[in-house]
């Protein structure tokens, strides 16, 4: 009986610790991390300023829209290619949907989620494994530009691709 209690406590402790960890950094500053390939990698396009994925991590949207602009097709395709190439090394991204600060908090969270889901859907259609993708919304909580101008609003209506 004592062994059963001891084992139950150990299992409970493990489950408690596992339930508390999420793997998502809430204070992520949209920094870019390289993918850990589990071995030595001589070339990583994520870190190469000359590659088609370096620095192209934001997809912008029109006001009150989650439709992908065709001008971002090459950017999305480049990320899809990278993710498919490094699937075995567990390359993965978080797609963070954002909005400008007009509208209610609830509306903006929903719109941000639709924006991130639109990019996720596009990547899956290009052959990326869905397990490599996570779509989240920050709504109006992470503005790129806090000013109250139309130019600032355009900068904030975006989805950011963050490698983890």
Residue frames as a rotation matrix with the C-alpha (Angstrom) as fourth column:
UNK 1
0.568 0.823 0.000 0.00
0.823 -0.568 0.000 0.00
0.000 0.000 -1.000 0.00
UNK 2
0.413 -0.500 -0.761 2.87
0.184 -0.773 0.607 2.40
-0.892 -0.391 -0.227 0.86
UNK 3
-0.660 -0.682 0.316 4.47
0.406 0.030 0.914 1.78
-0.632 0.731 0.257 -2.56
UNK 4
-0.115 0.716 0.689 1.17
0.982 -0.024 0.189 2.55
0.152 0.698 -0.700 -4.29
UNK 5
0.791 0.389 -0.473 0.86
0.511 -0.845 0.159 5.88
-0.338 -0.367 -0.866 -2.46
UNK 6
0.006 -0.897 -0.442 4.47
0.092 -0.439 0.894 6.76
-0.996 -0.046 0.080 -3.22
UNK 7
-0.687 -0.207 0.697 4.02
0.657 0.232 0.717 5.87
-0.310 0.950 -0.023 -6.91
UNK 8
0.312 0.894 0.322 0.77
0.945 -0.328 -0.002 7.86
0.104 0.305 -0.947 -7.08
UNK 9
0.667 -0.127 -0.734 2.49
0.244 -0.894 0.376 10.93
-0.704 -0.430 -0.565 -5.64
UNK 10
-0.445 -0.895 -0.023 5.34
0.193 -0.121 0.974 10.62
-0.874 0.429 0.227 -8.13
UNK 11
-0.468 0.361 0.807 2.92
0.883 0.166 0.438 10.35
0.024 0.918 -0.397 -11.07
UNK 12
0.636 0.747 -0.193 0.91
0.763 -0.646 0.012 13.30
-0.116 -0.155 -0.981 -9.75
UNK 13
0.286 -0.623 -0.728 4.07
0.131 -0.727 0.674 15.42
-0.949 -0.288 -0.126 -9.46
UNK 14
-0.724 -0.563 0.399 5.12
0.426 0.091 0.900 14.62
-0.543 0.822 0.174 -13.03
UNK 15
-0.108 0.780 0.617 1.66
0.972 -0.047 0.229 15.44
0.208 0.625 -0.753 -14.38
UNK 16
0.685 0.354 -0.637 1.57
0.566 -0.809 0.158 18.68
-0.459 -0.469 -0.755 -12.43
UNK 17
-0.172 -0.843 -0.509 4.91
0.048 -0.523 0.851 19.83
-0.984 0.122 0.131 -13.84
UNK 18
-0.753 -0.088 0.652 3.94
0.617 0.252 0.746 18.79
-0.230 0.964 -0.135 -17.37
UNK 19
0.236 0.943 0.233 0.65
0.970 -0.243 0.001 20.69
0.057 0.226 -0.972 -17.16
UNK 20
0.580 -0.035 -0.814 2.40
0.352 -0.890 0.289 23.89
-0.734 -0.454 -0.504 -16.13
UNK 21
-0.494 -0.824 -0.277 4.79
0.037 -0.339 0.940 24.06
-0.868 0.455 0.198 -19.06
UNK 22
0.614 0.786 -0.072 3.49
0.014 -0.102 -0.995 25.37
-0.789 0.610 -0.074 -22.38
UNK 23
-0.080 -0.718 0.691 6.58
0.853 0.310 0.420 25.86
-0.517 0.623 0.588 -24.53
UNK 24
0.321 0.234 0.918 5.27
0.740 -0.667 -0.088 29.24
0.591 0.708 -0.387 -25.75
UNK 25
-0.636 -0.574 -0.516 7.16
0.764 -0.563 -0.315 32.30
-0.110 -0.594 0.797 -24.63
UNK 26
0.438 0.896 -0.071 4.64
0.886 -0.444 -0.134 35.00
-0.151 -0.004 -0.988 -23.78
UNK 27
0.580 -0.281 -0.765 7.26
-0.009 -0.941 0.339 37.72
-0.815 -0.190 -0.548 -23.86
UNK 28
0.007 -0.562 0.827 8.57
0.886 0.387 0.255 36.79
-0.464 0.731 0.501 -27.29
UNK 29
0.074 -0.063 -0.995 9.86
-0.080 -0.995 0.057 39.93
-0.994 0.075 -0.079 -28.92
UNK 30
0.941 0.337 -0.042 9.43
-0.100 0.156 -0.983 38.49
-0.324 0.929 0.180 -32.42
UNK 31
0.019 -0.991 -0.131 13.09
-0.834 -0.088 0.545 37.59
-0.552 0.099 -0.828 -32.44
UNK 32
0.665 0.144 -0.733 14.30
-0.637 0.621 -0.456 34.98
0.390 0.770 0.505 -34.84
UNK 33
0.207 -0.578 0.789 15.80
-0.620 0.547 0.563 31.76
-0.757 -0.605 -0.245 -33.65
UNK 34
-0.342 -0.357 -0.869 17.63
-0.893 0.412 0.182 29.29
0.293 0.838 -0.459 -35.82
UNK 35
0.762 0.629 -0.155 16.38
-0.581 0.769 0.268 25.76
0.288 -0.114 0.951 -36.03
UNK 36
-0.126 -0.769 0.627 18.35
-0.861 0.398 0.316 23.26
-0.493 -0.500 -0.712 -34.00
UNK 37
0.349 0.243 -0.905 18.94
-0.826 0.536 -0.175 20.47
0.442 0.808 0.388 -36.50
UNK 38
0.909 0.029 0.416 20.38
-0.293 0.753 0.588 18.13
-0.296 -0.657 0.693 -33.91
UNK 39
0.400 -0.832 0.386 23.77
0.817 0.514 0.263 18.14
-0.417 0.210 0.885 -35.56
UNK 40
-0.435 -0.604 -0.668 26.12
0.179 -0.785 0.593 20.38
-0.883 0.138 0.449 -37.44
UNK 41
0.571 0.620 0.538 24.53
0.724 -0.071 -0.686 22.30
-0.387 0.781 -0.490 -40.26
UNK 42
-0.472 -0.877 0.091 26.75
0.805 -0.387 0.449 24.18
-0.359 0.286 0.889 -42.65
UNK 43
-0.928 0.195 0.317 24.03
0.023 -0.821 0.571 26.41
0.371 0.537 0.757 -44.11
UNK 44
-0.393 0.840 -0.374 20.88
0.825 0.142 -0.547 27.75
-0.406 -0.523 -0.749 -42.52
UNK 45
-0.455 0.220 0.863 18.76
0.645 -0.586 0.490 30.03
0.614 0.780 0.125 -44.74
UNK 46
0.640 0.708 -0.300 17.00
0.708 -0.391 0.587 31.45
0.298 -0.589 -0.752 -41.69
UNK 47
0.492 -0.540 -0.683 20.28
0.468 -0.498 0.731 33.14
-0.735 -0.678 0.008 -40.69
UNK 48
-0.494 -0.710 0.502 21.47
0.789 -0.122 0.603 34.09
-0.367 0.694 0.620 -44.19
UNK 49
-0.196 0.424 -0.884 20.59
-0.029 -0.904 -0.427 37.68
-0.980 -0.058 0.190 -45.15
UNK 50
-0.715 -0.133 -0.686 20.72
-0.656 -0.213 0.724 36.69
-0.243 0.968 0.065 -48.83
UNK 51
-0.910 0.381 0.167 18.12
0.403 0.907 0.124 33.92
-0.104 0.180 -0.978 -48.53
UNK 52
-0.572 0.763 0.302 14.46
0.016 -0.358 0.934 34.25
0.820 0.539 0.193 -49.51
UNK 53
0.350 0.746 -0.567 13.23
0.625 0.266 0.734 33.71
0.698 -0.611 -0.373 -45.93
UNK 54
-0.447 -0.597 -0.666 15.62
0.894 -0.313 -0.319 35.95
-0.018 -0.739 0.674 -43.98
UNK 55
-0.926 -0.003 -0.378 13.91
0.096 -0.969 -0.227 39.11
-0.366 -0.247 0.897 -42.77
UNK 56
-0.591 0.784 -0.191 10.66
-0.559 -0.227 0.797 38.32
0.582 0.578 0.573 -44.56
UNK 57
-0.902 0.169 -0.398 8.67
0.383 0.737 -0.557 37.24
0.199 -0.655 -0.729 -41.54
UNK 58
-0.531 0.757 -0.382 5.63
0.015 -0.442 -0.897 39.53
-0.847 -0.482 0.223 -41.68
UNK 59
-0.676 0.496 0.545 2.61
0.687 0.156 0.710 39.25
0.267 0.854 -0.446 -43.93
UNK 60
-0.901 0.305 -0.309 0.46
-0.119 -0.858 -0.500 42.40
-0.418 -0.414 0.809 -44.03
UNK 61
-0.435 0.856 0.280 -3.31
0.896 0.443 0.037 42.64
-0.092 0.266 -0.959 -44.42
UNK 62
-0.580 0.392 0.714 -5.84
0.093 -0.839 0.536 45.22
0.809 0.377 0.451 -45.48
UNK 63
-0.758 0.373 0.535 -8.21
-0.653 -0.444 -0.614 46.80
0.008 -0.815 0.580 -42.98
UNK 64
0.015 0.846 0.533 -10.77
-0.792 0.336 -0.510 44.34
-0.611 -0.415 0.675 -41.58
UNK 65
0.650 0.161 -0.743 -9.44
-0.686 0.546 -0.481 41.53
0.328 0.822 0.465 -43.80
UNK 66
0.219 -0.621 0.752 -7.72
-0.473 0.607 0.639 38.19
-0.853 -0.496 -0.161 -43.47
UNK 67
0.970 0.096 0.224 -7.33
0.157 0.454 -0.877 37.57
-0.186 0.886 0.425 -47.20
UNK 68
0.120 -0.992 0.033 -3.77
0.487 0.088 0.869 36.89
-0.865 -0.088 0.493 -48.30
UNK 69
0.617 -0.042 -0.786 -2.40
-0.562 -0.723 -0.402 39.37
-0.551 0.690 -0.469 -50.81
UNK 70
0.961 -0.213 0.179 -0.85
0.278 0.743 -0.609 37.53
-0.003 0.635 0.772 -53.80
UNK 71
0.539 -0.812 0.224 2.31
-0.474 -0.512 -0.717 39.63
0.696 0.280 -0.661 -53.44
UNK 72
0.093 -0.497 0.863 3.19
-0.973 0.139 0.185 37.49
-0.212 -0.857 -0.470 -50.38
UNK 73
0.938 0.334 -0.095 2.93
-0.347 0.902 -0.256 34.17
0.000 0.273 0.962 -52.26
UNK 74
0.388 -0.862 -0.327 6.70
-0.070 0.327 -0.943 33.95
0.919 0.389 0.067 -52.79
UNK 75
-0.359 -0.483 0.799 7.41
-0.816 -0.253 -0.520 34.68
0.454 -0.838 -0.303 -49.11
UNK 76
0.388 0.593 0.706 4.96
-0.835 0.550 -0.003 32.01
-0.390 -0.588 0.709 -47.97
UNK 77
0.932 -0.067 -0.357 6.35
-0.168 0.792 -0.587 29.55
0.322 0.607 0.726 -50.54
UNK 78
0.002 -1.000 0.031 9.91
-0.400 -0.030 -0.916 30.19
0.916 -0.010 -0.400 -49.32
UNK 79
-0.321 -0.053 0.945 8.93
-0.946 0.066 -0.318 29.45
-0.045 -0.996 -0.071 -45.72
UNK 80
0.749 0.626 0.215 7.02
-0.597 0.780 -0.191 26.35
-0.287 0.015 0.958 -46.85
UNK 81
0.643 -0.585 -0.494 10.09
-0.188 0.505 -0.842 25.11
0.742 0.634 0.215 -48.70
UNK 82
-0.369 -0.810 0.456 12.28
-0.657 -0.120 -0.744 25.68
0.658 -0.574 -0.488 -45.64
UNK 83
-0.031 0.439 0.898 9.84
-0.947 0.275 -0.167 23.95
-0.320 -0.855 0.407 -43.29
UNK 84
0.923 0.360 -0.136 9.50
-0.385 0.848 -0.364 20.94
-0.016 0.389 0.921 -45.60
UNK 85
0.344 -0.879 -0.329 13.28
-0.272 0.242 -0.931 20.68
0.899 0.410 -0.156 -46.00
UNK 86
-0.686 -0.656 0.314 13.86
-0.422 0.007 -0.907 20.69
0.593 -0.754 -0.281 -42.26
UNK 87
0.392 0.916 0.089 10.81
-0.684 0.226 0.694 18.68
0.616 -0.333 0.714 -41.16
UNK 88
0.487 -0.257 -0.835 12.99
0.388 0.920 -0.057 15.82
0.783 -0.296 0.547 -39.87
UNK 89
-0.630 -0.766 -0.127 14.94
0.509 -0.283 -0.812 18.29
0.587 -0.576 0.569 -37.73
UNK 90
-0.054 0.762 -0.645 11.64
0.996 -0.009 -0.094 19.48
-0.077 -0.647 -0.759 -36.26
UNK 91
-0.971 -0.172 0.164 11.62
0.201 -0.963 0.181 22.95
0.126 0.209 0.970 -37.82
UNK 92
-0.082 0.982 -0.172 8.46
0.991 0.099 0.092 24.67
0.108 -0.163 -0.981 -36.63
UNK 93
-0.832 -0.132 0.539 6.87
0.163 -0.987 0.010 28.10
0.530 0.096 0.843 -36.54
UNK 94
-0.258 0.797 -0.545 4.34
0.770 -0.171 -0.615 30.08
-0.584 -0.579 -0.570 -34.60
UNK 95
-0.544 0.200 0.815 2.22
0.578 -0.615 0.536 32.35
0.609 0.762 0.219 -36.77
UNK 96
-0.551 0.250 -0.796 1.23
0.684 -0.411 -0.603 35.37
-0.478 -0.877 0.056 -34.69
UNK 97
-0.090 0.630 0.771 -1.83
0.833 -0.376 0.405 37.24
0.545 0.679 -0.491 -35.93
UNK 98
-0.645 -0.175 -0.744 -2.02
0.593 -0.728 -0.344 40.94
-0.481 -0.663 0.573 -35.12
UNK 99
0.273 0.761 0.589 -4.42
0.919 -0.387 0.074 43.83
0.284 0.521 -0.805 -35.72
UNK 100
-0.614 -0.309 0.726 -4.45
0.077 -0.939 -0.335 47.58
0.786 -0.150 0.600 -35.38
UNK 101
-0.939 0.143 -0.313 -6.15
0.329 0.101 -0.939 48.90
-0.103 -0.985 -0.142 -32.26
UNK 102
-0.553 0.827 -0.099 -9.45
-0.828 -0.533 0.173 49.87
0.090 0.178 0.980 -33.84
UNK 103
0.089 0.663 -0.743 -12.28
-0.330 0.724 0.606 47.55
0.940 0.191 0.283 -32.85
UNK 104
0.728 0.255 0.637 -13.05
-0.679 0.135 0.722 45.65
0.098 -0.958 0.271 -29.65
UNK 105
-0.272 -0.857 0.438 -10.55
-0.896 0.392 0.210 43.36
-0.352 -0.335 -0.874 -28.00
UNK 106
0.034 0.372 0.928 -12.71
-0.066 0.927 -0.369 40.32
-0.997 -0.049 0.056 -28.80
UNK 107
0.936 0.343 -0.081 -13.09
-0.076 -0.028 -0.997 41.28
-0.344 0.939 0.000 -32.45
UNK 108
0.447 -0.841 -0.306 -9.37
-0.879 -0.349 -0.324 41.92
0.166 0.414 -0.895 -32.85
UNK 109
-0.320 -0.525 0.789 -8.44
-0.646 0.730 0.224 38.60
-0.693 -0.438 -0.573 -31.25
UNK 110
0.397 0.558 0.729 -10.77
0.188 0.728 -0.659 36.79
-0.898 0.399 0.184 -33.65
UNK 111
0.961 -0.060 -0.269 -9.44
-0.272 -0.369 -0.889 38.73
-0.046 0.927 -0.371 -36.67
UNK 112
0.080 -0.995 0.063 -5.83
-0.990 -0.072 0.124 38.08
-0.119 -0.072 -0.990 -35.63
UNK 113
-0.197 -0.084 0.977 -6.61
-0.258 0.966 0.031 34.37
-0.946 -0.245 -0.212 -35.35
UNK 114
0.783 0.532 0.323 -8.19
0.192 0.287 -0.938 34.35
-0.592 0.797 0.123 -38.82
UNK 115
0.701 -0.600 -0.386 -5.05
-0.707 -0.512 -0.488 36.01
0.095 0.615 -0.783 -40.22
UNK 116
-0.302 -0.857 0.417 -2.73
-0.868 0.428 0.250 33.46
-0.393 -0.287 -0.874 -38.67
UNK 117
0.042 0.409 0.912 -5.00
0.022 0.912 -0.410 30.60
-0.999 0.037 0.029 -39.75
UNK 118
0.919 0.277 -0.281 -5.02
-0.241 -0.170 -0.956 31.93
-0.312 0.946 -0.089 -43.34
UNK 119
0.170 -0.939 -0.299 -1.21
-0.971 -0.108 -0.212 31.66
0.166 0.326 -0.931 -43.47
UNK 120
-0.406 -0.261 0.876 -1.30
-0.552 0.834 -0.008 28.24
-0.728 -0.486 -0.483 -41.81
UNK 121
0.530 0.703 0.475 -3.79
0.032 0.543 -0.839 27.03
-0.847 0.460 0.265 -44.41
UNK 122
0.810 -0.292 -0.509 -1.59
-0.584 -0.316 -0.748 28.36
0.058 0.903 -0.426 -47.23
UNK 123
-0.227 -0.960 0.163 1.47
-0.971 0.235 0.031 26.58
-0.068 -0.152 -0.986 -45.82
UNK 124
-0.195 0.243 0.950 -0.42
-0.238 0.928 -0.286 23.30
-0.951 -0.282 -0.124 -45.42
UNK 125
0.830 0.558 0.010 -1.64
-0.095 0.160 -0.983 23.59
-0.550 0.814 0.185 -49.02
UNK 126
0.516 -0.739 -0.433 2.02
-0.797 -0.228 -0.560 23.87
0.315 0.634 -0.706 -50.05
UNK 127
0.449 -0.255 -0.857 2.83
-0.006 0.958 -0.288 20.58
0.894 0.134 0.428 -48.32
UNK 128
-0.567 -0.615 0.548 3.98
-0.553 -0.209 -0.807 21.68
0.611 -0.760 -0.222 -44.86
UNK 129
-0.411 0.369 -0.834 3.07
0.596 0.801 0.060 19.22
0.690 -0.472 -0.549 -42.12
UNK 130
0.400 0.705 0.586 0.44
-0.015 -0.634 0.773 20.76
0.916 -0.318 -0.243 -39.86
UNK 131
0.755 -0.147 -0.640 2.37
0.648 0.325 0.689 19.58
0.107 -0.934 0.340 -36.79
UNK 132
-0.344 -0.938 0.053 5.07
0.930 -0.348 -0.119 22.14
0.130 0.009 0.991 -37.65
UNK 133
-0.589 0.212 0.780 2.63
0.140 -0.924 0.357 25.04
0.796 0.320 0.514 -37.44
UNK 134
-0.320 0.554 -0.768 0.90
0.922 -0.005 -0.388 26.86
-0.219 -0.832 -0.509 -34.62
UNK 135
-0.385 0.299 0.873 -1.48
0.386 -0.807 0.447 29.75
0.838 0.509 0.195 -35.26
UNK 136
-0.239 0.277 -0.931 -2.14
0.941 -0.168 -0.292 32.24
-0.238 -0.946 -0.220 -32.46
UNK 137
0.274 0.373 0.886 -3.61
0.547 -0.819 0.176 35.71
0.791 0.436 -0.428 -32.13
UNK 138
-0.627 -0.434 -0.646 -2.36
0.775 -0.431 -0.463 38.68
-0.077 -0.791 0.607 -30.18
UNK 139
0.506 0.860 0.059 -5.09
0.860 -0.499 -0.111 40.97
-0.066 0.107 -0.992 -31.50
UNK 140
0.708 -0.184 0.682 -4.06
0.094 -0.932 -0.349 44.54
0.700 0.312 -0.643 -30.82
UNK 141
0.973 -0.211 -0.099 -1.72
0.101 -0.003 0.995 43.66
-0.210 -0.978 0.018 -27.92
UNK 142
0.118 -0.990 0.081 1.62
0.583 0.135 0.801 43.64
-0.804 -0.047 0.593 -29.82
UNK 143
0.957 0.278 -0.087 1.65
0.103 -0.602 -0.792 46.71
-0.273 0.748 -0.605 -32.08
UNK 144
0.193 -0.894 0.405 4.66
0.977 0.136 -0.164 47.17
0.092 0.427 0.900 -34.32
UNK 145
-0.767 -0.334 0.548 4.02
0.345 -0.935 -0.087 50.91
0.541 0.122 0.832 -34.28
UNK 146
-0.444 0.615 -0.652 2.02
0.856 0.076 -0.511 52.46
-0.265 -0.785 -0.560 -31.40
UNK 147
-0.941 0.073 -0.330 1.24
-0.129 -0.980 0.151 55.71
-0.312 0.184 0.932 -33.26
UNK 148
-0.095 0.983 0.156 -2.35
0.421 0.182 -0.889 56.55
-0.902 -0.018 -0.431 -34.17
UNK 149
-0.231 -0.036 -0.972 -1.81
-0.764 -0.612 0.204 57.16
-0.603 0.790 0.114 -37.88
UNK 150
0.805 0.552 -0.218 -2.94
-0.553 0.564 -0.613 55.25
-0.216 0.614 0.759 -40.95
UNK 151
0.194 -0.825 -0.531 0.70
-0.646 0.300 -0.702 54.30
0.738 0.479 -0.475 -41.65
UNK 152
-0.669 -0.408 0.621 1.00
-0.743 0.373 -0.556 52.82
-0.005 -0.833 -0.553 -38.13
UNK 153
0.248 0.842 0.480 -2.29
-0.698 0.499 -0.514 50.97
-0.672 -0.208 0.711 -38.51
UNK 154
0.731 -0.012 -0.682 -0.97
-0.600 0.464 -0.652 49.37
0.325 0.886 0.332 -41.73
UNK 155
-0.330 -0.936 -0.121 2.18
-0.678 0.324 -0.659 48.19
0.656 -0.136 -0.742 -39.92
UNK 156
-0.610 0.120 0.783 0.10
-0.715 0.342 -0.610 46.61
-0.341 -0.932 -0.123 -37.16
UNK 157
0.563 0.826 0.034 -2.26
-0.691 0.492 -0.530 44.67
-0.454 0.275 0.848 -39.47
UNK 158
-0.054 -0.742 -0.668 0.03
-0.878 0.354 -0.322 41.68
0.475 0.569 -0.671 -39.91
UNK 159
0.988 0.094 0.126 0.89
-0.145 0.857 0.495 38.12
-0.062 -0.507 0.860 -39.07
UNK 160
0.202 -0.979 0.038 4.46
-0.978 -0.204 -0.035 37.36
0.042 -0.030 -0.999 -37.99
UNK 161
0.799 -0.086 -0.595 6.25
-0.037 0.981 -0.191 34.10
0.600 0.174 0.780 -38.66
UNK 162
0.300 -0.668 0.681 8.40
-0.953 -0.245 0.179 33.19
0.048 -0.702 -0.710 -35.67
UNK 163
0.194 -0.327 -0.925 10.68
-0.212 0.906 -0.365 30.13
0.958 0.267 0.107 -35.81
UNK 164
0.598 0.028 0.801 10.93
-0.802 0.010 0.598 28.15
0.009 -1.000 0.028 -32.60
